[in-house]
Amino acid sequence: MTDKSFDKVQFISIEPDLDGQRIDNFLRTLLKGVPKSLIYRILRKGEVRVNKKRVKPEYKLQGGDEIRLPPIRVSEPQAGPSVKLDKVATLESHILFEDDVLIVVNKPSGMAVHGGSGLSFGVIEALRALRPQAKFLELVHRLDRDTSGCLLIAKKRSALKHLHEQLRNKTVDKRYHALVAGNWPDNRFKVKAPLMKNILKSGERLVSVSPEGKESETRYRVLEHFEQASLVEASPITGRTHQIRVHCLHAGHPIACDDKYGDDDFARSMHAVGLSRLFLHAYTLAYIHPVSEQRMTHTAPLDKRLTQTLKRLRQD
């Protein structure tokens, strides 16, 4: 990537789509690579003007506003090992759907949805590199790093708000395929158990079932039984961190090769059939399109490793 310089005074007109966004958040998105402290300093000192007036960081933009930016040097992340250009190129082939307001990606396992926690690179950074002309690209929801499958990204702020409202109203239908230990009962259709998130000193997040936790529910349907495992469809009704993984463990059927909530003996038996990654895949995603208001459904095919694992289990 090359450095991008705002070394002259810039005037930016705000499009109606950004109506309601705080100016500090707008500038943090616009000025990638600029320290937050510098952004807040130029706001506090009045060097950023909106319609020729000083504004506070919490000012909410309105369509038609004109922003004056002072000269700023923007250092973008340097291209190098941390920006995995081969993965950026590969991600293009994982796009399941794209139009003017949305992108749906079949996220590969092992790729974080965004940089952070020691990672400088994730799906959203890769998409911004692939779509440099896109003024707005934000995650609608998240997937764990080792979970693969359908991931929704908004290309307009209005689409993001529309889809977040659908998530709050539980009209987004997310269905996962999980390979779990043992024989999941055909008549066990849901797990309801409150979940509490704990942050360890290392920064690692661990979730556990706790009476003090937040109400959580996952619906289940058995897809296939094997000798020592079951393939289930899991539909999260609530959207808690690591919800499906912890609910499977709580039910006595941990997910294959789950390094946080799994079973070592089961993991070893799965390694024997060639599985080395978490078998949790966001298989289908359904929602109302923010513009057309049509019901949209996307299906992400299982990757080669998951497909081969099922094939081996069927042969045993």
KOLPABA-397049 format. One record per residue (C-alpha): residue number from 1; residue in three letters; z, y, x. Coordinates in nm, 2 decimals. Layout:
<rec num="NUM" residuo="ALA" up="Z" north="Y" east="X"/>
...
//
This chain:
<rec num="1" residuo="MET" up="0.00" north="0.00" east="0.00"/>
<rec num="2" residuo="THR" up="-0.06" north="0.35" east="0.12"/>
<rec num="3" residuo="ASP" up="0.19" north="0.64" east="0.10"/>
<rec num="4" residuo="LYS" up="0.15" north="0.86" east="-0.20"/>
<rec num="5" residuo="SER" up="0.23" north="1.23" east="-0.14"/>
<rec num="6" residuo="PHE" up="0.33" north="1.50" east="-0.39"/>
<rec num="7" residuo="ASP" up="0.32" north="1.75" east="-0.10"/>
<rec num="8" residuo="LYS" up="0.20" north="2.03" east="-0.33"/>
<rec num="9" residuo="VAL" up="0.34" north="2.17" east="-0.65"/>
<rec num="10" residuo="GLN" up="0.23" north="1.94" east="-0.94"/>
<rec num="11" residuo="PHE" up="0.19" north="2.01" east="-1.31"/>
<rec num="12" residuo="ILE" up="0.22" north="1.71" east="-1.54"/>
<rec num="13" residuo="SER" up="0.15" north="1.71" east="-1.91"/>
<rec num="14" residuo="ILE" up="0.35" north="1.47" east="-2.12"/>
<rec num="15" residuo="GLU" up="0.16" north="1.24" east="-2.35"/>
<rec num="16" residuo="PRO" up="0.30" north="1.18" east="-2.70"/>
<rec num="17" residuo="ASP" up="0.37" north="0.81" east="-2.60"/>
<rec num="18" residuo="LEU" up="0.65" north="0.93" east="-2.37"/>
<rec num="19" residuo="ASP" up="0.83" north="1.12" east="-2.65"/>
<rec num="20" residuo="GLY" up="1.20" north="1.07" east="-2.63"/>
<rec num="21" residuo="GLN" up="1.22" north="0.94" east="-2.27"/>
<rec num="22" residuo="ARG" up="1.49" north="1.11" east="-2.05"/>
<rec num="23" residuo="ILE" up="1.34" north="1.32" east="-1.77"/>
<rec num="24" residuo="ASP" up="1.55" north="1.15" east="-1.50"/>
<rec num="25" residuo="ASN" up="1.41" north="0.81" east="-1.61"/>
<rec num="26" residuo="PHE" up="1.06" north="0.95" east="-1.62"/>
<rec num="27" residuo="LEU" up="1.09" north="1.08" east="-1.27"/>
<rec num="28" residuo="ARG" up="1.24" north="0.76" east="-1.13"/>
<rec num="29" residuo="THR" up="0.94" north="0.57" east="-1.27"/>
<rec num="30" residuo="LEU" up="0.69" north="0.83" east="-1.14"/>
<rec num="31" residuo="LEU" up="0.84" north="0.88" east="-0.80"/>
<rec num="32" residuo="LYS" up="0.86" north="0.52" east="-0.67"/>
<rec num="33" residuo="GLY" up="1.03" north="0.52" east="-0.33"/>
<rec num="34" residuo="VAL" up="1.21" north="0.85" east="-0.38"/>
<rec num="35" residuo="PRO" up="1.59" north="0.81" east="-0.35"/>
<rec num="36" residuo="LYS" up="1.77" north="0.86" east="-0.69"/>
<rec num="37" residuo="SER" up="2.00" north="1.12" east="-0.51"/>
<rec num="38" residuo="LEU" up="1.69" north="1.33" east="-0.43"/>
<rec num="39" residuo="ILE" up="1.56" north="1.32" east="-0.79"/>
<rec num="40" residuo="TYR" up="1.90" north="1.43" east="-0.93"/>
<rec num="41" residuo="ARG" up="1.93" north="1.70" east="-0.66"/>
<rec num="42" residuo="ILE" up="1.60" north="1.86" east="-0.75"/>
<rec num="43" residuo="LEU" up="1.69" north="1.85" east="-1.12"/>
<rec num="44" residuo="ARG" up="2.03" north="2.00" east="-1.05"/>
<rec num="45" residuo="LYS" up="1.89" north="2.28" east="-0.83"/>
<rec num="46" residuo="GLY" up="1.63" north="2.37" east="-1.10"/>
<rec num="47" residuo="GLU" up="1.33" north="2.28" east="-0.89"/>
<rec num="48" residuo="VAL" up="1.19" north="2.07" east="-1.17"/>
<rec num="49" residuo="ARG" up="1.09" north="2.29" east="-1.47"/>
<rec num="50" residuo="VAL" up="0.99" north="2.19" east="-1.82"/>
<rec num="51" residuo="ASN" up="0.79" north="2.45" east="-2.00"/>
<rec num="52" residuo="LYS" up="0.90" north="2.69" east="-1.73"/>
<rec num="53" residuo="LYS" up="1.27" north="2.63" east="-1.79"/>
<rec num="54" residuo="ARG" up="1.54" north="2.44" east="-1.61"/>
<rec num="55" residuo="VAL" up="1.65" north="2.12" east="-1.77"/>
<rec num="56" residuo="LYS" up="1.94" north="1.87" east="-1.73"/>
<rec num="57" residuo="PRO" up="1.88" north="1.50" east="-1.63"/>
<rec num="58" residuo="GLU" up="1.95" north="1.39" east="-1.99"/>
<rec num="59" residuo="TYR" up="1.68" north="1.62" east="-2.13"/>
<rec num="60" residuo="LYS" up="1.45" north="1.41" east="-2.36"/>
<rec num="61" residuo="LEU" up="1.08" north="1.47" east="-2.31"/>
<rec num="62" residuo="GLN" up="0.85" north="1.57" east="-2.60"/>
<rec num="63" residuo="GLY" up="0.48" north="1.52" east="-2.63"/>
<rec num="64" residuo="GLY" up="0.30" north="1.83" east="-2.49"/>
<rec num="65" residuo="ASP" up="0.58" north="1.93" east="-2.25"/>
<rec num="66" residuo="GLU" up="0.45" north="2.05" east="-1.91"/>
<rec num="67" residuo="ILE" up="0.66" north="1.95" east="-1.61"/>
<rec num="68" residuo="ARG" up="0.64" north="2.14" east="-1.28"/>
<rec num="69" residuo="LEU" up="0.73" north="1.93" east="-0.98"/>
<rec num="70" residuo="PRO" up="0.82" north="2.08" east="-0.64"/>
<rec num="71" residuo="PRO" up="0.65" north="1.94" east="-0.33"/>
<rec num="72" residuo="ILE" up="0.80" north="1.59" east="-0.26"/>
<rec num="73" residuo="ARG" up="0.71" north="1.32" east="-0.01"/>
<rec num="74" residuo="VAL" up="0.71" north="0.98" east="-0.17"/>
<rec num="75" residuo="SER" up="0.75" north="0.68" east="0.06"/>
<rec num="76" residuo="GLU" up="0.63" north="0.36" east="-0.11"/>
<rec num="77" residuo="PRO" up="0.75" north="0.02" east="0.01"/>
<rec num="78" residuo="GLN" up="0.55" north="-0.07" east="0.32"/>
<rec num="79" residuo="ALA" up="0.31" north="-0.35" east="0.30"/>
<rec num="80" residuo="GLY" up="0.45" north="-0.65" east="0.49"/>
<rec num="81" residuo="PRO" up="0.61" north="-0.98" east="0.44"/>
<rec num="82" residuo="SER" up="0.82" north="-0.85" east="0.15"/>
<rec num="83" residuo="VAL" up="0.52" north="-0.75" east="-0.05"/>
<rec num="84" residuo="LYS" up="0.35" north="-1.09" east="-0.08"/>
<rec num="85" residuo="LEU" up="-0.01" north="-0.99" east="-0.14"/>
<rec num="86" residuo="ASP" up="-0.12" north="-1.35" east="-0.18"/>
<rec num="87" residuo="LYS" up="0.12" north="-1.38" east="-0.47"/>
<rec num="88" residuo="VAL" up="0.00" north="-1.05" east="-0.62"/>
<rec num="89" residuo="ALA" up="-0.36" north="-1.18" east="-0.62"/>
<rec num="90" residuo="THR" up="-0.25" north="-1.52" east="-0.76"/>
<rec num="91" residuo="LEU" up="-0.07" north="-1.35" east="-1.05"/>
<rec num="92" residuo="GLU" up="-0.40" north="-1.22" east="-1.19"/>
<rec num="93" residuo="SER" up="-0.49" north="-1.58" east="-1.28"/>
<rec num="94" residuo="HIS" up="-0.16" north="-1.62" east="-1.46"/>
<rec num="95" residuo="ILE" up="-0.24" north="-1.34" east="-1.72"/>
<rec num="96" residuo="LEU" up="-0.26" north="-1.51" east="-2.06"/>
<rec num="97" residuo="PHE" up="-0.34" north="-1.20" east="-2.26"/>
<rec num="98" residuo="GLU" up="-0.40" north="-0.83" east="-2.20"/>
<rec num="99" residuo="ASP" up="-0.50" north="-0.53" east="-2.41"/>
<rec num="100" residuo="ASP" up="-0.43" north="-0.15" east="-2.41"/>
<rec num="101" residuo="VAL" up="-0.06" north="-0.19" east="-2.48"/>
<rec num="102" residuo="LEU" up="0.05" north="-0.53" east="-2.36"/>
<rec num="103" residuo="ILE" up="0.02" north="-0.79" east="-2.09"/>
<rec num="104" residuo="VAL" up="0.15" north="-1.15" east="-2.13"/>
<rec num="105" residuo="VAL" up="0.19" north="-1.35" east="-1.81"/>
<rec num="106" residuo="ASN" up="0.26" north="-1.72" east="-1.75"/>
<rec num="107" residuo="LYS" up="0.53" north="-1.64" east="-1.49"/>
<rec num="108" residuo="PRO" up="0.54" north="-1.89" east="-1.20"/>
<rec num="109" residuo="SER" up="0.87" north="-2.05" east="-1.12"/>
<rec num="110" residuo="GLY" up="1.05" north="-1.91" east="-0.81"/>
<rec num="111" residuo="MET" up="0.92" north="-1.55" east="-0.87"/>
<rec num="112" residuo="ALA" up="1.17" north="-1.29" east="-0.99"/>
<rec num="113" residuo="VAL" up="1.07" north="-1.07" east="-1.28"/>
<rec num="114" residuo="HIS" up="1.16" north="-0.76" east="-1.07"/>
<rec num="115" residuo="GLY" up="1.29" north="-0.67" east="-0.72"/>
<rec num="116" residuo="GLY" up="1.66" north="-0.63" east="-0.65"/>
<rec num="117" residuo="SER" up="1.95" north="-0.85" east="-0.54"/>
<rec num="118" residuo="GLY" up="1.79" north="-0.88" east="-0.19"/>
<rec num="119" residuo="LEU" up="1.44" north="-0.91" east="-0.33"/>
<rec num="120" residuo="SER" up="1.20" north="-0.62" east="-0.28"/>
<rec num="121" residuo="PHE" up="0.92" north="-0.78" east="-0.49"/>
<rec num="122" residuo="GLY" up="0.89" north="-0.93" east="-0.84"/>
<rec num="123" residuo="VAL" up="0.64" north="-0.97" east="-1.13"/>
<rec num="124" residuo="ILE" up="0.66" north="-0.61" east="-1.24"/>
<rec num="125" residuo="GLU" up="0.60" north="-0.48" east="-0.88"/>
<rec num="126" residuo="ALA" up="0.31" north="-0.72" east="-0.85"/>
<rec num="127" residuo="LEU" up="0.15" north="-0.60" east="-1.18"/>
<rec num="128" residuo="ARG" up="0.19" north="-0.24" east="-1.08"/>
<rec num="129" residuo="ALA" up="0.00" north="-0.33" east="-0.76"/>
<rec num="130" residuo="LEU" up="-0.27" north="-0.50" east="-0.96"/>
<rec num="131" residuo="ARG" up="-0.29" north="-0.22" east="-1.22"/>
<rec num="132" residuo="PRO" up="-0.25" north="0.10" east="-1.01"/>
<rec num="133" residuo="GLN" up="-0.41" north="0.30" east="-1.28"/>
<rec num="134" residuo="ALA" up="-0.15" north="0.21" east="-1.54"/>
<rec num="135" residuo="LYS" up="0.09" north="0.50" east="-1.59"/>
<rec num="136" residuo="PHE" up="0.35" north="0.28" east="-1.76"/>
<rec num="137" residuo="LEU" up="0.44" north="-0.08" east="-1.70"/>
<rec num="138" residuo="GLU" up="0.78" north="-0.22" east="-1.80"/>
<rec num="139" residuo="LEU" up="0.93" north="-0.56" east="-1.88"/>
<rec num="140" residuo="VAL" up="1.00" north="-0.62" east="-2.25"/>
<rec num="141" residuo="HIS" up="1.24" north="-0.90" east="-2.17"/>
<rec num="142" residuo="ARG" up="1.34" north="-1.12" east="-1.87"/>
<rec num="143" residuo="LEU" up="1.32" north="-1.47" east="-1.75"/>
<rec num="144" residuo="ASP" up="1.54" north="-1.63" east="-1.48"/>
<rec num="145" residuo="ARG" up="1.37" north="-1.65" east="-1.14"/>
<rec num="146" residuo="ASP" up="1.33" north="-2.03" east="-1.15"/>
<rec num="147" residuo="THR" up="1.22" north="-2.04" east="-1.52"/>
<rec num="148" residuo="SER" up="0.84" north="-2.03" east="-1.58"/>
<rec num="149" residuo="GLY" up="0.63" north="-1.93" east="-1.88"/>
<rec num="150" residuo="CYS" up="0.56" north="-1.65" east="-2.12"/>
<rec num="151" residuo="LEU" up="0.67" north="-1.30" east="-2.01"/>
<rec num="152" residuo="LEU" up="0.58" north="-0.99" east="-2.20"/>
<rec num="153" residuo="ILE" up="0.51" north="-0.65" east="-2.04"/>
<rec num="154" residuo="ALA" up="0.45" north="-0.32" east="-2.22"/>
<rec num="155" residuo="LYS" up="0.18" north="-0.08" east="-2.10"/>
<rec num="156" residuo="LYS" up="0.30" north="0.20" east="-2.33"/>
<rec num="157" residuo="ARG" up="0.65" north="0.33" east="-2.41"/>
<rec num="158" residuo="SER" up="0.58" north="0.31" east="-2.78"/>
<rec num="159" residuo="ALA" up="0.50" north="-0.06" east="-2.75"/>
<rec num="160" residuo="LEU" up="0.82" north="-0.12" east="-2.55"/>
<rec num="161" residuo="LYS" up="1.03" north="0.05" east="-2.82"/>
<rec num="162" residuo="HIS" up="0.85" north="-0.14" east="-3.10"/>
<rec num="163" residuo="LEU" up="0.91" north="-0.48" east="-2.92"/>
<rec num="164" residuo="HIS" up="1.27" north="-0.40" east="-2.84"/>
<rec num="165" residuo="GLU" up="1.33" north="-0.34" east="-3.21"/>
<rec num="166" residuo="GLN" up="1.18" north="-0.68" east="-3.29"/>
<rec num="167" residuo="LEU" up="1.41" north="-0.84" east="-3.03"/>
<rec num="168" residuo="ARG" up="1.71" north="-0.67" east="-3.19"/>
<rec num="169" residuo="ASN" up="1.59" north="-0.78" east="-3.54"/>
<rec num="170" residuo="LYS" up="1.53" north="-1.14" east="-3.40"/>
<rec num="171" residuo="THR" up="1.17" north="-1.14" east="-3.52"/>
<rec num="172" residuo="VAL" up="1.04" north="-1.25" east="-3.17"/>
<rec num="173" residuo="ASP" up="1.01" north="-1.63" east="-3.16"/>
<rec num="174" residuo="LYS" up="1.06" north="-1.77" east="-2.81"/>
<rec num="175" residuo="ARG" up="1.04" north="-2.15" east="-2.76"/>
<rec num="176" residuo="TYR" up="1.12" north="-2.32" east="-2.43"/>
<rec num="177" residuo="HIS" up="1.05" north="-2.67" east="-2.31"/>
<rec num="178" residuo="ALA" up="1.35" north="-2.82" east="-2.11"/>
<rec num="179" residuo="LEU" up="1.39" north="-3.16" east="-1.95"/>
<rec num="180" residuo="VAL" up="1.76" north="-3.26" east="-1.99"/>
<rec num="181" residuo="ALA" up="1.98" north="-3.54" east="-1.88"/>
<rec num="182" residuo="GLY" up="2.05" north="-3.83" east="-2.11"/>
<rec num="183" residuo="ASN" up="1.96" north="-3.90" east="-2.47"/>
<rec num="184" residuo="TRP" up="1.97" north="-3.58" east="-2.67"/>
<rec num="185" residuo="PRO" up="2.06" north="-3.68" east="-3.03"/>
<rec num="186" residuo="ASP" up="1.77" north="-3.64" east="-3.27"/>
<rec num="187" residuo="ASN" up="2.02" north="-3.50" east="-3.53"/>
<rec num="188" residuo="ARG" up="2.16" north="-3.23" east="-3.30"/>
<rec num="189" residuo="PHE" up="1.97" north="-2.92" east="-3.40"/>
<rec num="190" residuo="LYS" up="2.18" north="-2.64" east="-3.25"/>
<rec num="191" residuo="VAL" up="2.45" north="-2.54" east="-3.01"/>
<rec num="192" residuo="LYS" up="2.68" north="-2.24" east="-3.10"/>
<rec num="193" residuo="ALA" up="2.91" north="-2.15" east="-2.82"/>
<rec num="194" residuo="PRO" up="3.03" north="-1.80" east="-2.71"/>
<rec num="195" residuo="LEU" up="2.92" north="-1.71" east="-2.36"/>
<rec num="196" residuo="MET" up="3.09" north="-1.49" east="-2.10"/>
<rec num="197" residuo="LYS" up="2.92" north="-1.35" east="-1.79"/>
<rec num="198" residuo="ASN" up="3.11" north="-1.35" east="-1.46"/>
<rec num="199" residuo="ILE" up="2.99" north="-1.16" east="-1.15"/>
<rec num="200" residuo="LEU" up="3.11" north="-1.33" east="-0.83"/>
<rec num="201" residuo="LYS" up="3.19" north="-1.12" east="-0.51"/>
<rec num="202" residuo="SER" up="2.86" north="-1.23" east="-0.37"/>
<rec num="203" residuo="GLY" up="2.69" north="-1.06" east="-0.67"/>
<rec num="204" residuo="GLU" up="2.58" north="-1.40" east="-0.82"/>
<rec num="205" residuo="ARG" up="2.60" north="-1.42" east="-1.20"/>
<rec num="206" residuo="LEU" up="2.76" north="-1.73" east="-1.35"/>
<rec num="207" residuo="VAL" up="2.80" north="-1.78" east="-1.72"/>
<rec num="208" residuo="SER" up="3.05" north="-2.00" east="-1.89"/>
<rec num="209" residuo="VAL" up="3.15" north="-2.09" east="-2.25"/>
<rec num="210" residuo="SER" up="3.46" north="-1.89" east="-2.34"/>
<rec num="211" residuo="PRO" up="3.64" north="-1.79" east="-2.66"/>
<rec num="212" residuo="GLU" up="3.63" north="-1.43" east="-2.53"/>
<rec num="213" residuo="GLY" up="3.26" north="-1.45" east="-2.48"/>
<rec num="214" residuo="LYS" up="2.97" north="-1.31" east="-2.69"/>
<rec num="215" residuo="GLU" up="2.85" north="-1.51" east="-2.99"/>
<rec num="216" residuo="SER" up="2.55" north="-1.72" east="-2.88"/>
<rec num="217" residuo="GLU" up="2.33" north="-1.98" east="-3.06"/>
<rec num="218" residuo="THR" up="2.04" north="-2.20" east="-2.95"/>
<rec num="219" residuo="ARG" up="1.83" north="-2.42" east="-3.18"/>
<rec num="220" residuo="TYR" up="1.70" north="-2.75" east="-3.05"/>
<rec num="221" residuo="ARG" up="1.43" north="-3.01" east="-3.14"/>
<rec num="222" residuo="VAL" up="1.37" north="-3.33" east="-2.95"/>
<rec num="223" residuo="LEU" up="1.01" north="-3.37" east="-2.84"/>
<rec num="224" residuo="GLU" up="1.02" north="-3.69" east="-2.64"/>
<rec num="225" residuo="HIS" up="1.28" north="-3.94" east="-2.51"/>
<rec num="226" residuo="PHE" up="1.26" north="-4.11" east="-2.17"/>
<rec num="227" residuo="GLU" up="1.48" north="-4.38" east="-2.01"/>
<rec num="228" residuo="GLN" up="1.73" north="-4.13" east="-1.86"/>
<rec num="229" residuo="ALA" up="1.62" north="-3.79" east="-1.99"/>
<rec num="230" residuo="SER" up="1.49" north="-3.61" east="-2.30"/>
<rec num="231" residuo="LEU" up="1.23" north="-3.34" east="-2.34"/>
<rec num="232" residuo="VAL" up="1.36" north="-3.08" east="-2.59"/>
<rec num="233" residuo="GLU" up="1.23" north="-2.76" east="-2.74"/>
<rec num="234" residuo="ALA" up="1.50" north="-2.48" east="-2.72"/>
<rec num="235" residuo="SER" up="1.48" north="-2.17" east="-2.93"/>
<rec num="236" residuo="PRO" up="1.74" north="-1.90" east="-2.84"/>
<rec num="237" residuo="ILE" up="1.86" north="-1.71" east="-3.15"/>
<rec num="238" residuo="THR" up="2.06" north="-1.47" east="-2.93"/>
<rec num="239" residuo="GLY" up="1.94" north="-1.36" east="-2.59"/>
<rec num="240" residuo="ARG" up="2.23" north="-1.41" east="-2.35"/>
<rec num="241" residuo="THR" up="2.20" north="-1.45" east="-1.97"/>
<rec num="242" residuo="HIS" up="2.14" north="-1.82" east="-1.88"/>
<rec num="243" residuo="GLN" up="2.20" north="-1.91" east="-2.24"/>
<rec num="244" residuo="ILE" up="1.98" north="-2.22" east="-2.27"/>
<rec num="245" residuo="ARG" up="2.10" north="-2.36" east="-1.94"/>
<rec num="246" residuo="VAL" up="2.47" north="-2.32" east="-2.02"/>
<rec num="247" residuo="HIS" up="2.43" north="-2.45" east="-2.38"/>
<rec num="248" residuo="CYS" up="2.25" north="-2.76" east="-2.25"/>
<rec num="249" residuo="LEU" up="2.54" north="-2.82" east="-2.00"/>
<rec num="250" residuo="HIS" up="2.79" north="-2.75" east="-2.28"/>
<rec num="251" residuo="ALA" up="2.62" north="-3.01" east="-2.50"/>
<rec num="252" residuo="GLY" up="2.65" north="-3.27" east="-2.22"/>
<rec num="253" residuo="HIS" up="2.28" north="-3.26" east="-2.13"/>
<rec num="254" residuo="PRO" up="2.22" north="-3.03" east="-1.83"/>
<rec num="255" residuo="ILE" up="1.87" north="-2.93" east="-1.74"/>
<rec num="256" residuo="ALA" up="1.68" north="-3.11" east="-1.46"/>
<rec num="257" residuo="CYS" up="1.72" north="-2.95" east="-1.12"/>
<rec num="258" residuo="ASP" up="1.94" north="-2.66" east="-1.23"/>
<rec num="259" residuo="ASP" up="2.11" north="-2.55" east="-0.91"/>
<rec num="260" residuo="LYS" up="2.38" north="-2.36" east="-1.11"/>
<rec num="261" residuo="TYR" up="2.45" north="-2.56" east="-1.42"/>
<rec num="262" residuo="GLY" up="2.30" north="-2.90" east="-1.33"/>
<rec num="263" residuo="ASP" up="2.41" north="-3.25" east="-1.24"/>
<rec num="264" residuo="ASP" up="2.36" north="-3.36" east="-0.88"/>
<rec num="265" residuo="ASP" up="2.30" north="-3.73" east="-0.97"/>
<rec num="266" residuo="PHE" up="2.04" north="-3.64" east="-1.23"/>
<rec num="267" residuo="ALA" up="1.88" north="-3.39" east="-0.99"/>
<rec num="268" residuo="ARG" up="1.84" north="-3.67" east="-0.73"/>
<rec num="269" residuo="SER" up="1.68" north="-3.90" east="-0.98"/>
<rec num="270" residuo="MET" up="1.43" north="-3.62" east="-1.07"/>
<rec num="271" residuo="HIS" up="1.36" north="-3.56" east="-0.71"/>
<rec num="272" residuo="ALA" up="1.25" north="-3.93" east="-0.69"/>
<rec num="273" residuo="VAL" up="0.98" north="-3.86" east="-0.95"/>
<rec num="274" residuo="GLY" up="0.86" north="-3.55" east="-0.76"/>
<rec num="275" residuo="LEU" up="1.05" north="-3.27" east="-0.94"/>
<rec num="276" residuo="SER" up="1.21" north="-3.01" east="-0.72"/>
<rec num="277" residuo="ARG" up="1.23" north="-2.70" east="-0.95"/>
<rec num="278" residuo="LEU" up="1.42" north="-2.62" east="-1.27"/>
<rec num="279" residuo="PHE" up="1.25" north="-2.78" east="-1.57"/>
<rec num="280" residuo="LEU" up="1.28" north="-2.49" east="-1.80"/>
<rec num="281" residuo="HIS" up="0.95" north="-2.33" east="-1.93"/>
<rec num="282" residuo="ALA" up="0.89" north="-2.05" east="-2.18"/>
<rec num="283" residuo="TYR" up="0.62" north="-2.24" east="-2.37"/>
<rec num="284" residuo="THR" up="0.54" north="-2.02" east="-2.66"/>
<rec num="285" residuo="LEU" up="0.60" north="-1.66" east="-2.76"/>
<rec num="286" residuo="ALA" up="0.53" north="-1.51" east="-3.10"/>
<rec num="287" residuo="TYR" up="0.58" north="-1.14" east="-3.21"/>
<rec num="288" residuo="ILE" up="0.42" north="-0.87" east="-3.42"/>
<rec num="289" residuo="HIS" up="0.16" north="-0.67" east="-3.23"/>
<rec num="290" residuo="PRO" up="0.29" north="-0.31" east="-3.20"/>
<rec num="291" residuo="VAL" up="-0.05" north="-0.15" east="-3.29"/>
<rec num="292" residuo="SER" up="-0.24" north="-0.40" east="-3.51"/>
<rec num="293" residuo="GLU" up="0.08" north="-0.54" east="-3.67"/>
<rec num="294" residuo="GLN" up="-0.08" north="-0.89" east="-3.66"/>
<rec num="295" residuo="ARG" up="0.14" north="-1.19" east="-3.57"/>
<rec num="296" residuo="MET" up="0.06" north="-1.29" east="-3.22"/>
<rec num="297" residuo="THR" up="0.13" north="-1.63" east="-3.06"/>
<rec num="298" residuo="HIS" up="0.08" north="-1.72" east="-2.69"/>
<rec num="299" residuo="THR" up="0.12" north="-2.06" east="-2.53"/>
<rec num="300" residuo="ALA" up="0.17" north="-2.10" east="-2.15"/>
<rec num="301" residuo="PRO" up="0.06" north="-2.44" east="-2.01"/>
<rec num="302" residuo="LEU" up="0.31" north="-2.63" east="-1.80"/>
<rec num="303" residuo="ASP" up="0.24" north="-2.60" east="-1.43"/>
<rec num="304" residuo="LYS" up="0.12" north="-2.90" east="-1.23"/>
<rec num="305" residuo="ARG" up="0.46" north="-3.01" east="-1.11"/>
<rec num="306" residuo="LEU" up="0.61" north="-3.02" east="-1.46"/>
<rec num="307" residuo="THR" up="0.30" north="-3.20" east="-1.60"/>
<rec num="308" residuo="GLN" up="0.32" north="-3.46" east="-1.32"/>
<rec num="309" residuo="THR" up="0.69" north="-3.51" east="-1.37"/>
<rec num="310" residuo="LEU" up="0.64" north="-3.60" east="-1.74"/>
<rec num="311" residuo="LYS" up="0.35" north="-3.83" east="-1.65"/>
<rec num="312" residuo="ARG" up="0.57" north="-4.02" east="-1.41"/>
<rec num="313" residuo="LEU" up="0.85" north="-4.05" east="-1.66"/>
<rec num="314" residuo="ARG" up="0.61" north="-4.19" east="-1.92"/>
<rec num="315" residuo="GLN" up="0.50" north="-4.45" east="-1.67"/>
<rec num="316" residuo="ASP" up="0.85" north="-4.57" east="-1.60"/>
//
